[in-house]
Amino acid sequence: MTRISPALVEYVDAWRYELPATPYMRGFDDNRYSHVYVNPYTIGSAEWRQYDQGQFDARLASNAERTAH
């Protein structure tokens, strides 16, 4: 279970971190719904890269939705 730094709790939906989720989904959801980048994983780790990829894919999805209209 991942815990959020107390300094960052006000910026994210803390209840989501109590539920099991992949690092990719956390990155995607943080970008898509909370509009924050709060990567809690060790820099350079596999989980860190998955979170980053989730963030990147969420930005692509948002841009695609904006240009589709």
C-alpha positions as CSV (number, residue, x, y, z in Angstrom):
1,M,0.0,0.0,0.0
2,T,1.4,3.4,-0.9
3,R,1.1,6.3,1.5
4,I,1.1,9.9,0.4
5,S,3.4,12.4,2.0
6,P,1.5,14.6,4.4
7,A,2.6,17.7,2.5
8,L,0.9,16.4,-0.7
9,V,-2.4,15.1,0.7
10,E,-4.3,18.3,0.0
11,Y,-3.5,17.9,-3.7
12,V,-4.7,14.4,-4.4
13,D,-7.7,12.2,-3.5
14,A,-6.1,10.3,-0.6
15,W,-8.8,7.6,-0.5
16,R,-7.6,6.3,-3.9
17,Y,-4.2,5.4,-2.4
18,E,-5.9,2.9,0.0
19,L,-7.2,0.8,-3.0
20,P,-4.9,-1.5,-4.9
21,A,-3.9,0.0,-8.2
22,T,-1.0,-0.4,-10.6
23,P,1.6,2.4,-10.8
24,Y,0.4,3.0,-14.4
25,M,-3.3,3.5,-13.3
26,R,-2.2,5.8,-10.5
27,G,-0.2,8.0,-12.9
28,F,-3.1,8.0,-15.4
29,D,-5.7,8.8,-12.8
30,D,-3.6,11.5,-11.1
31,N,-3.2,13.3,-14.4
32,R,-6.7,12.7,-15.7
33,Y,-8.8,13.4,-12.6
34,S,-6.6,15.3,-10.0
35,H,-4.4,17.1,-12.6
36,V,-1.3,16.5,-10.5
37,Y,2.0,14.7,-10.9
38,V,2.7,13.0,-7.5
39,N,5.0,10.1,-8.4
40,P,5.6,8.3,-5.0
41,Y,8.0,5.7,-6.4
42,T,11.8,5.6,-6.3
43,I,13.2,7.5,-9.3
44,G,14.3,5.1,-12.1
45,S,12.4,2.1,-10.7
46,A,10.0,0.1,-12.9
47,E,7.1,1.4,-10.9
48,W,8.3,5.0,-11.4
49,R,8.5,4.5,-15.2
50,Q,5.0,2.9,-15.2
51,Y,3.6,5.9,-13.3
52,D,5.3,8.2,-15.7
53,Q,3.8,6.3,-18.7
54,G,0.3,6.6,-17.2
55,Q,0.8,10.3,-16.9
56,F,2.0,10.6,-20.5
57,D,-0.9,8.5,-21.8
58,A,-3.5,10.6,-19.9
59,R,-2.1,13.7,-21.5
60,L,-2.4,12.1,-24.9
61,A,-6.0,11.1,-24.2
62,S,-6.8,14.6,-23.0
63,N,-5.2,16.2,-26.1
64,A,-7.0,13.8,-28.4
65,E,-10.4,14.7,-26.8
66,R,-9.8,18.4,-27.2
67,T,-8.8,18.1,-30.9
68,A,-11.7,15.8,-31.7
69,H,-14.4,18.5,-31.0
